[in-house]
């Protein structure tokens, strides 16, 4: 009984990605050895130096076909505002307007109103009024409700922005027409009316914080 001797390909032929023709003729491996190479590797380099040299190239990637282009290569120049489509420019302006409207009550509650209250209240009583700005810090408590409850017919964002804008607009008009008398009433009787005045501003800032959740939501 004769034994057929099989020859195995040497290491150099495998590293170069080909098989020795003599090995193939003598019944050796009949499956080609695929070796992905982007650069020719010298035989006199060890594995550590080869790895360092390959990784030093700017186009080095572990993927055969990278999904993302290399930064700085063939990227189009950034488009300016007037180069954007008309729809994108309109949406951008609406976004700026919404942020401006929701920032007005917060700016008044955190700056202008406390300054005007110095004529009627002590610093300790003005500190009570600072509670009116807390909704912005506590909005994470009701933000899941804003994200989960909305009308499909109106839209996810508009379901909250439209009613909140209506409430905040009415609140601003109402407080604007009575602000001076309410500040005087807040300082009367040793500042006993500061809580009533604070709750009105707390409600106004609460509506603006809710709008901020709706605008920033996905």
TORKE-283260 format. One record per residue: x, y, z of N, C-alpha, C in turn. Coordinates in steps of 0.2 Angstrom, whole numbers, padded with zeros to 4 digits, always signed. Each point is the difference from the previous one (the first is absolute). Layout:
XYZXYZXYZ...
This chain:
+0004-0006+0000-0004+0006+0000+0004+0006+0000-0001+0004-0005+0005+0006-0001-0003+0006+0004+0004+0004+0003-0003+0006+0003+0002+0006-0004-0005+0004-0002+0002+0006-0003+0002+0005+0004+0006+0003-0001+0003+0005+0004-0003+0007-0002-0003+0004+0005-0002+0006-0002+0005+0006+0003+0001+0004-0004+0005+0006+0002-0004+0006+0002+0002+0003+0005-0003+0006+0002+0003+0006-0002-0003+0006-0002+0003+0006-0002+0004+0003+0005+0006+0003-0002+0004+0003+0005-0003+0006+0002+0003+0003+0006-0002+0006+0003+0000+0006-0005+0006+0000-0004+0000+0006-0004-0005+0001-0006-0002-0006-0002-0005+0000-0006-0007+0002+0003-0001-0002+0007-0007+0002+0003+0001+0007+0001+0005+0003+0002+0001+0007+0002-0001+0004-0006+0002-0002-0006-0001+0004-0006-0006-0001-0003-0005-0004+0003-0006-0001-0003-0001-0005-0006+0005-0004-0001+0000-0005-0006+0002-0006+0003-0001-0005-0004+0002-0007+0002+0006-0002-0005+0005-0004+0002+0005-0003-0004-0003-0004-0005+0002+0001-0007-0003-0004-0005+0002-0008+0001+0006-0001+0003+0002-0007+0001-0005-0003+0005-0002+0004+0005-0004-0003+0005-0007-0002-0003-0003+0004-0004-0006-0001-0004+0000-0006-0004+0006-0001-0004+0001-0006-0004+0000-0006+0004+0003+0000+0006+0000-0006+0004-0006-0002+0005-0005+0003-0002-0006-0001+0004+0000+0004+0006+0002+0006+0000+0000+0004+0006-0006+0003+0001+0000+0006+0004-0006+0004+0001-0003+0002-0007-0006-0001-0001-0004+0003-0006-0004+0006+0001+0000+0002+0007-0004+0006+0001+0005+0006+0000-0001+0006-0004+0005+0005+0000-0001+0004+0007+0006+0002+0002+0001+0004+0007-0001+0007-0002-0006+0003+0003-0001+0007-0002+0003+0004+0006+0004+0005-0002+0003+0004+0004-0001+0007-0002-0003+0004+0004-0002+0007-0002+0006+0005+0002+0003+0003-0005+0006+0004+0001-0001+0007-0003+0001+0005+0003+0000+0007-0003+0007+0002-0001+0005-0002+0003+0007+0002-0001+0004-0006+0000+0006+0000-0004+0005-0006+0000+0004+0000+0006+0000-0005+0003+0004-0001+0007+0006-0003-0002+0005+0003+0003+0007-0003-0001+0001-0006+0004+0004-0004-0003+0002-0007+0004+0005+0002+0006+0003+0005+0000+0005+0002+0005-0003+0004+0006-0007+0001+0000-0003+0003+0005-0003-0005+0005+0000+0002+0006-0004-0004+0005-0007+0002+0000-0004-0004+0004-0008+0002+0000-0001+0007+0003+0004+0001+0005-0001+0007+0004+0001+0006-0004+0006-0001-0004+0001+0006-0004-0005+0001-0006-0002-0006-0003-0005+0000-0005-0006+0003+0002-0003-0002+0006-0006+0003+0003+0001+0007+0001+0005+0003+0003+0001+0007+0001+0000+0004-0007+0004-0003-0005+0000+0003-0006-0007+0001-0004-0004-0005+0001-0006+0000-0003-0005+0005+0003+0000-0001+0007-0004+0005+0004+0002+0007-0001+0006+0002-0002+0002+0007-0001-0003+0003-0006-0003-0004-0005-0002+0003-0006-0007+0003+0002-0002+0006-0003-0006+0003+0001-0006-0003-0002+0001-0005-0005-0006-0003-0003-0001-0007+0004+0004-0001+0005-0001-0007+0004-0007-0001+0002-0002-0006-0001-0007-0002+0003+0000-0007+0001-0004-0002+0005-0001-0008+0001-0005-0002-0005-0004+0004-0003-0005-0003-0005+0002+0000-0007-0002-0005-0004+0002+0000-0007-0003+0006-0004-0006+0001+0002-0004+0006-0003-0003+0005+0005+0004+0004+0003-0002+0005+0005-0007+0003-0002-0004+0000+0005-0007+0003-0001+0001+0008+0000+0004+0003+0004+0001+0007+0001+0006+0002-0003+0000+0005-0004+0006+0003-0003+0005+0003+0005+0006+0000-0003+0006+0003+0005-0002+0007+0000+0001+0003+0007-0001+0007+0001+0005+0004-0004-0003+0005-0004+0004+0004-0004+0001-0002-0007-0002-0006-0002+0001-0002-0006-0007+0001-0004+0000+0003-0006-0006+0001-0004-0006+0002+0003+0001+0005+0005-0006+0002+0004-0003+0007-0003-0006+0000-0002-0002+0007-0003+0000+0005+0005+0001+0006-0002+0001+0006+0005-0007+0001+0003+0000+0003+0007-0006+0001+0004-0004+0005-0004-0006-0001+0000-0005+0004-0003-0002+0006+0005-0001+0006-0003-0002+0005+0004-0008+0000+0001-0002+0005+0004-0007+0000+0001-0004+0001-0006+0002+0005-0005-0004+0002-0006+0001-0006-0005+0005-0004+0001+0000-0006-0005-0004-0006+0002-0003+0000+0006-0005-0005+0002-0006+0000-0004-0004-0005+0000-0006+0000-0004-0005+0004+0004-0005+0003-0004-0005+0005+0003-0003-0003+0006-0002-0007+0000-0003-0003+0006+0004+0000+0006+0006-0002-0001+0005+0000+0006+0001+0007+0003+0000+0005-0004+0001+0007+0002-0006+0002+0004-0006-0002-0002-0006+0002+0003-0001-0004+0007+0002-0006+0000+0000-0004+0006+0005+0003+0005+0006+0002-0002+0005+0003+0004-0002+0006+0003-0004+0005-0003-0002+0006+0002-0006-0001+0005-0004-0005-0001-0005-0002+0005+0003-0003+0006+0005-0004+0000+0003-0002+0006+0003+0006+0004+0004+0004-0003+0002+0006+0003-0005+0004+0003-0006+0001-0003-0005+0004+0003-0003-0004+0006-0001-0006+0000-0002-0004+0006+0004+0001+0006+0007-0001-0001+0004+0001+0005+0000+0007+0003-0001+0005-0004+0000+0007+0002-0006+0001+0004-0006-0003-0002-0006+0001+0004+0000-0003+0007+0003-0006+0000+0000-0004+0006+0005+0003+0005+0005+0004-0003+0005+0003+0004-0002+0006+0004-0005+0004-0003-0002+0006+0003-0003-0001+0007-0004-0004+0001-0003-0001+0007+0006-0002+0005+0005-0004-0002+0005-0002+0004+0005+0006+0002+0001+0004-0005+0004+0006+0001-0003+0005+0004-0007+0000+0000-0003+0005+0004+0000-0003+0008-0001-0006+0000-0001-0003+0007+0007+0000+0003+0005-0001-0004+0007-0001+0003+0004+0007+0001-0003+0005-0003+0004+0006+0000-0004+0007+0001-0004+0001-0004-0004+0007+0000-0004+0000+0006-0005-0005+0001-0004+0000+0006+0003+0001+0006+0005-0005+0002+0003+0001+0006+0003+0007+0002+0003+0003-0006+0003+0007+0001-0006+0005+0002-0006-0001-0003-0005+0005+0001-0003-0002+0007+0000-0006+0003-0002-0002+0006+0004+0003+0006+0006+0003-0001+0004+0002+0005-0004+0007+0003-0004+0003-0004-0003+0006+0003-0006-0002+0005-0002-0007+0000-0006-0002+0004+0002-0005+0005+0005-0004-0001+0001-0006+0004+0007+0000+0002+0001-0004+0006+0007-0001+0002+0004-0005-0004+0006-0001+0001+0004-0005-0004-0002-0007+0002-0002-0001+0006-0003-0007+0002-0006-0001-0004-0005+0005-0001-0006-0001-0003+0001-0001-0008+0005+0003-0002+0002+0000-0007+0003-0007-0002+0003-0003+0005+0002-0007+0000-0005-0005-0001-0006+0001+0003-0006-0004-0001-0002+0001-0007+0000+0005-0003-0002+0001-0007+0005-0004-0005+0006-0001+0002+0004-0004-0004-0003-0007-0002-0004-0003+0004-0003-0006-0001-0004+0000-0007-0002+0006-0002-0003+0000-0007+0004-0003-0005+0006+0000+0000+0004-0002-0005+0002-0008+0000-0003-0003+0005+0002-0007+0001-0003-0005-0005-0005+0001-0004-0003-0004-0005+0006-0002-0005+0004+0004-0001+0005-0002-0005+0005-0005+0003+0001+0000+0006+0004-0005+0003-0003-0006+0002-0007+0000+0000-0004-0006+0002-0004-0003-0006+0001+0003-0006-0004-0003-0006+0001-0007-0002+0006-0003+0002+0001-0007-0001-0006-0004+0003-0003+0002+0005-0005-0003+0004-0007-0002-0005-0001+0005-0004-0006-0001-0005+0002+0000-0007+0006+0000-0002+0002-0001-0007-0002-0007-0003+0000-0005+0004-0002-0007-0003-0008+0001-0002-0004+0004+0004-0007+0001-0002+0000+0004-0007+0004+0005-0001+0000+0004-0006+0002-0005-0006+0005-0004+0001+0002-0004-0005-0005-0006-0002-0004-0002+0005-0004-0006-0001-0007+0002-0002-0003+0006+0002-0007+0002-0001+0000+0005-0005-0003-0001-0006-0001+0005-0006-0005-0003-0004-0002+0005-0005-0005-0002-0004+0003-0001-0007-0002-0006-0003+0002-0001-0007-0002+0005-0005-0006+0002+0001-0003+0005-0005+0003+0006+0000+0002+0003+0006+0004+0006+0000+0007+0000-0001+0003-0005+0003+0007-0001+0000+0004-0001+0006+0005-0003+0001+0004-0001+0006+0002+0006+0004+0003+0005-0004+0002+0006+0003-0006+0005+0001-0004+0001-0006-0005+0005+0001-0005-0002+0005-0001-0006+0002-0005-0002+0005+0001+0004+0006+0007+0002+0002+0001+0003+0006+0002+0007-0001+0003+0002-0006+0003+0007-0001-0006+0004-0001-0005-0002-0004-0006+0005-0001-0004+0002+0007-0002-0005+0004-0003+0002+0006+0004+0004+0005+0006-0002+0000+0005+0003+0005+0001+0007-0002+0001+0001-0007+0001+0007-0002-0006+0004+0002-0006-0003-0001-0006+0004+0001-0001+0002+0008+0002-0005+0004+0000+0001+0007+0005+0005+0002+0006+0000-0002+0005+0004+0002-0001+0007-0003-0003+0001-0006-0002+0006-0003-0005+0004+0005-0005-0004+0001-0006+0003+0005+0003+0002+0007+0005-0004+0002+0003+0001+0007+0004+0006+0000+0004+0001-0006+0004+0006+0000-0004+0006-0001-0006+0000-0004-0004+0006+0000-0003+0002+0006-0003-0005+0004-0003+0001+0006+0005+0002+0006+0006-0003+0000+0005+0003+0005+0002+0007-0002+0001+0001-0006+0003+0006-0002-0005+0006+0001-0006-0001+0000-0005+0005+0002-0001+0001+0007+0002-0005+0004-0001+0001+0008+0007-0001+0003+0005+0000-0003+0007-0001+0003+0001+0005+0006-0001+0007-0001+0002+0005+0005-0005-0001+0006-0006-0001-0001-0005-0001+0006+0002-0006+0004+0002-0006-0004+0001-0006+0003+0007+0001+0004+0005+0003-0002+0006+0001+0004-0002+0004+0006-0004+0005+0000-0002+0004+0005-0003-0004+0005-0005-0004-0002-0004-0005+0004+0005-0005+0004+0005-0002-0004+0005-0005+0003+0004+0003+0005+0001+0006+0000+0004+0003+0006-0004+0003+0006-0007-0001-0001-0004+0003+0005-0001-0006+0006-0001+0003+0006-0001-0004+0006+0007-0005+0001+0005+0004-0001+0007-0004+0002+0002-0005-0006-0003+0001-0006+0002-0005-0005-0004-0006+0000-0007+0000+0003-0004-0006+0000-0002-0002-0007-0001+0005-0005-0002-0002-0006+0005-0002-0005+0006-0002+0002+0005-0002-0004-0001-0007-0003-0003-0004+0004-0002-0007-0003-0005+0000-0006-0005+0004+0001-0005+0001-0006+0004+0002-0006+0004+0005+0001+0004+0003-0006+0004-0005-0003+0004-0004+0005+0005-0005-0003-0004-0005-0004-0006-0003+0003-0003-0005-0004-0002+0002-0007-0002+0006-0001-0002+0002-0006+0006+0000-0005+0006+0002+0002+0006-0001-0004+0002-0007-0001-0001-0004+0005+0002-0007+0000-0004-0003-0005-0007+0001-0001-0004-0003-0005+0003+0003-0007+0002+0006-0001+0002+0002-0006+0006-0003-0002+0005-0001+0004+0006-0003-0001-0001-0007-0001-0005-0003+0003-0001-0007-0001-0003-0001-0007-0004+0004-0003-0002-0001-0007+0006+0001-0005+0005+0004+0002+0006+0001-0005+0004-0006+0001+0001-0003+0006+0004-0006+0000-0003-0006-0004-0007+0000+0001-0003-0005-0004+0001+0001-0008+0000+0006-0002+0001+0001-0007+0007-0002-0002+0005+0001+0005+0007-0001-0002+0000-0008+0000-0003-0004+0003+0000-0007+0000-0003-0002-0007-0005+0003-0002-0003-0002-0007+0004+0002-0006+0003+0006+0001+0005+0002-0006+0006-0004+0000+0003-0002+0006+0006-0004-0001-0001-0007-0001-0007-0003+0001-0001-0007-0001+0001-0002-0007+0001-0007+0000+0001-0003-0007-0006-0001-0003
